[in-house]
C-alpha cells in the first residue's frame, strides 16, 4: 500500500511538472504577455490550474506580471539558463569566425543549425546586410524536410533513423515542399553525393538556401552551416555558394577534430581537413 500511494503521488507530481513546463514554454514562445484565461483555453486546462501554475513560476523567478498589466511574461532567467547551455555547445563557439566569413563572402544570411527530431534549431546566425533578406531568429525552428540545413542533416542520418523519419507525415508548407518520401529520399541521396543540400522555396516560397554538414572529431554530424536569401539571388549563385558553404563546413569540422571530411562519389575522393 505504501508503494502504491507513493507511485500515485509521483504520478501527480509528474503531471503537475508537465503542465508547468507547457505553460512556461507557451509563454516563452509568445510575442507578448499572456493572460490566464487565454492560456487556459489554448492549453485546454482549467483557469484555476493555469493560475496556480503561473503563480508557482512567478515565485520561482521564471515569470513576472507585465508592466502594463496585460498578463505574464518570462524573466531573463530562461535566457540565463539557455546561455549556460549554449556555452557548452562547442560547435557554436568554433563556427563563429566561419559564419561571419561566409556572410561576408555571400552578403546573405548565414545560419548554424542542429537537428532536433523533425525540426532544425538555429544556434547562431549572421544577418545579410541587404534590405531584402531571409528572416529567422536564434533559437527559432524550421521543418527539417523543407530547409537546406535540415536536409543536409537528414542526409547524414543512419539508414534506419532516416527510414523512420521518411515514414512520418511530411507536411507541405509551399507548393515546392517535397512531401513524397521516395522523392525526398532521392533528394537526400543527391545531397550525400554533392555534399550540399538545396532548398528551392520549400518552406517559404520566396526563400532559398544552400547548406552542408559540420562533422565532429568522431565523424558524427554536429551541425549544419548554410546560406539563405531570396530565391532570385541565391539560386543563380547556387554553384558558387555550394563551394563557399562546403569550404566553411570543412574548416569548422577540422577545428572540431574531424580529420577526413566525408565526400560522395560525385564530389571526388574524401578530402582531408588536415593542413
N, C-alpha and C positions, 0 to 999 in steps of 0.2 A: 504493500500500500504506500509505503514511504517513497519507493522508487517511482511508482505511477504518479503520485502527487508532484514529485519533483519534475518529472517529464512534462506534465501539463503546465507547470509554472514556466519551464524553459520554452515551451511551445508558445505561450502567450508573450513571453519576453521577445522571442524572435519576431513574432507578428508585429509587436509594437516598434521594434527596431526597424523593420522593413517599411512600415508606414512612415516613420520619421525620416528615413532616407528618401522615400518617394517625395515627401513634402519638400525636403531640402533641395533635392535635385530639380524639382519643378520650379521652385523659386529662383534657384541659381540660373536656370536657363531662360527665365522670363526677361522681357525687355524693361520691365518696370516693377514697382511694388505690387504685391499680390494680397488680396483680401481673403479672409477666412471663408466666406460663403462661396466665392468663385472657385477657390481651390477645392472645397468640399465637393462641388458639382463636377469639376474636372476629374478629380481622382476617385469619385464615387465613394466618398467616405462621409460620415456624419459630421455636421458642423462642430459639435462638441468635441469629437475626436480630433479634428484638424486644429481647433483652437487650443486644446490641451497639448498637442504635439508641438505647435508653434511656440507656445509659452515655454516648453522644455528647451527648445532650440534657442530661444532668446536667453534663457538662464545659462545655457552652455556657451553662449557667445557667438553662435553661428548666424542668428537672425537679429534684427532690430526693427523697431517701428520706424517707418519712413517719416521724414521731417514734415511732409505735407499731410500726414495722417491718412494716406491712401491705402495703407496696408503694411506689409512686412517686406523687408529686403535683406539680402545677405550682407554680412560684415566682411572685413578683409581677412577674417580667419581662414576662410576657404582658400583665398589666394595664398596665404602664408603656407598652408599645408601643401597646396599644389606646387608652389615654388620649391618646397623642400624635396618633393618627389622628383620634379624636373631636374633638380641639381644632380640627381643620381643617374639621369639618363645621359650617359657619356656621348652618345651619337649626336645629341643636340649641341653639346659644347664643341665637339670636334668639327662638326659641319658648319659652324657659323661663318668661318672665313670663306668657305667654298660657296655657301649660299649667297653671300654678298658679291663674290666674284662673278658667279653665274648671272646674278641680277644685272651687274654692270655690263656683262658681255651681251646680254639679250635685251635689256631695257624692258623686261617683262617681270611679272610677279613670280617669285620662286618660293616653293614650299618644301618643307621636310615633313614627311608623314610616316605614321606607323599604322599597321593593320590591327583593328580591334573587332573581332568577329566579322560581321558583314560590312563594316564601315572603315574608313580611314580617319585618323585623328591628326590634325595639323599641329606638329610640335613647334615649328618655327616658320618664319616667313620673312621675306623682304618684298615690300610693295614696289610695283612698277612706278616710275616717275611720270608715266604718261597719264593724261586725264581720263582716258577710257582704258580700263584695266579689269582684270578678274578680281572679284570681291571674295574675301574669305577672312577668317579670324583664327588666331592661335587658340587651340582648344576646340575649334569647330570640327564638324564631322561631315563626311560625304559618303554616299553609297559606293562601295569598293568596285562594283562591276561597271560603274559609269565614269570614273575619273582615271586619268593616266597613272597616278601614283598607286591607286588601288589595283589596277590591272597589272602593274609591274609586280606588286607584292603577291597578288594571287598567282601569277605565273611562276613564282618561286616556291609555292607551297608543295609539300609532298603529294604524290598522286592520290592517296586515299583521302587526304584532307581536302584537296581540290575537288575530288568527286563528290564529297559531301556538300561542299559549297554549291556546286553546279546542280545539285538535286533540290536546292531551295527555290522558292519563288523569286524571280528576278524582275522586280517592278520597273515599268517604263517611266522615265522622267521627261524624255523628249521623244520625238519621232525617230531619232537616231540611236536611242538606247538599245543595246543588244540584250534581248530578253530570251532568246533561244539558247539553251545550254550547249548544243552542238556548235552553234556559231561562235559563242563566247569561248568555247574550248579551242576552236581554231584560231581565234584572235590571240588567245594567251599562248598558244604554241608559236605563233609568229613573234610574239613578244620575246619568248625564250630564244628564238633563233637570232633576232636582231639585237637583243639586249635592251630595247626600249619599248615602252607602251605608249600608245597614242589615243587620246580622247578627241573625237571629232564632233563636239557638240552633243555628247551623250548624256550629260547631266544638266547643263544649261545650254540651250540651243546655240547661243552666240559665243560660247567659250570653248576653247580647245586647249590641249596640253600635251606635253611630252615628258616622260618620266623614266627613271631607271632605279634599280635596287642598289642599296648600300649593304654590303656584307660585313659581318664582324670577323674576329680572329679565328673563329671556329667554322667559318664558311656559311653561317646562318644569316638569313635576311634580317637586317636590323632596322631598316627604314627605307624610304624611297625619297629621292630628290627629283623635283620636276619643275618645269616652266609652264605657266598658264597665262592665257590672254585671249583677246578677241580672235575668233576663228579666222577672220580675213588678214590678221597679222601673223598668227602662229603657223597655220598650215602652209602658206607659201614658203616659210622658213624652216619647215619640218626637218629637212636633211641637215641643215646647219645646227639646229637645236639638238638633234639626236647626238651629234658629235660632242657638243658642249656639255650636255647632260651626262653622257657616258663618261667623259673625262672627269667631271666633278664626282660622280659616283665612285669611280675607280680611286680617285685621290682620297676621298673620305674613307673608303674601305681599307686602303693602305694604312691610314692613320689608326684605324681600329684593329690592325693586326692581320688583315687579310693579305695573304702572300700571292695568291693567284686568283684574279677576278674571273668568275665563270663567264664563258662566252659560248654562244651557239655556233653551229656549223656554218651558218651564213656570215658570221662575224669573224671567221678565221679561227686559228688556234687560241686556246686560253692565254690571256695576256697577263704577264707577271706585273704585279704592282710594286715590286722591289725596284729600288734605284741603285 
